[in-house]
């Protein structure tokens, strides 16, 4: 039996402002696509949402810091 449930993939862009990317039919295909997107852009959070169930199915947190979140090198002096 084929899963025809539609899942929405969203991306935090900018942070805390999810933006719709695409819809995928079937949970397995949606999970695979979510993993693929997150692997290609580890600097963003991704979400898998089901309108049918009205709930968040999966949230992949970013694995690399955004440029403005990289800690300063201790050898650098603060200005000001």
Buried (B, 14 or more C-beta within 10 A) or exposed (E): EEEEBEBBBBBBEEEEEBEEBEEBEBBEEBBEBBBEBBEEEBEBBBBBBBEEEEEEBBEBEBEEEEEEEEEEEEEEEEEE
